[in-house]
Amino acid sequence: MERPRVQIAVITSSVLMNLGLKSILERIVPVAEVYAFTAVDEMIASGENFFHYFVSSQIFLEHNVLSRLSLYI
């Protein structure tokens, strides 16, 4: 019986960073399926469940600030 592949999400606004990190992760973790996104909304729209996330600090801060603001509205 085949094990399900681990799914990893890479989220950065830079396409080059996405491709580079995706390539490195695919070599280091060959059992993983790596997806690259340029926005959190893209990742959510994919409908996939991810085991691990690599997120740029810029996107993390933007998304974190937005989620906090929605608590006060």
N, C-alpha and C positions, 0 to 999 in steps of 0.2 A: 504494500500500500504506500502510495506516494504522500509525503508530508506536504502540507500547504506551504507556499513560499512566504517568507517574511516580507512585508511591504514597508518601504521607507520613503518618506516624503522629504524633498529638498525644496525649500521656499526662499528664493532671493529675487530681488528686482533685476539682477544682472543675469542675462542669458549666458554669458561666458562663465560666470561663477557656477550657475546651475549645471552646465555641461561638464565643467571640470570636476566638481564635487560628485556628480553622478557617476562619472567615469572612475574616479578613485574608489567610491563605495562599491561599485560593481566588481572591481578587481579584489578588494579586500574582503567583501562579503558575497561570494558567488551564489549563495543560496537566496539572496535577497532580490526582490523586484524593486527597483528604484524609480521613483517618479519625480519629475522636476516641474515646479510651478513658479510663476512670477508674482502670484498674489494668493492670499489666503482664500479669497472667494473662488478662485480656480480649483483649489484643492477640495473645498467643500462641495463644489459642483461635480467633482469627479465621482462622488458617492463611494469612494473606497475607504476602508478602515486601515489605518496605518499603525504599525508597531512602534515606529520611532520617527521623529521629526528633526531635520536640520534647518533652522530658520535664521536668516540674517538678523543682526541686531536692529537694523532700521525697521524691518517689517515687524519684528517682535514688539518694539516700542510703540509703533503706530497702532498695531492691533490691540495691545495691552491698554493704551490710553483710550482708545475708542470703546473698548468693553467696559472700562471703569466709568466713562462718561454716561453710558447707557443706563447704569445703575441709578443715576441721579435724575433721570428724565421722567 
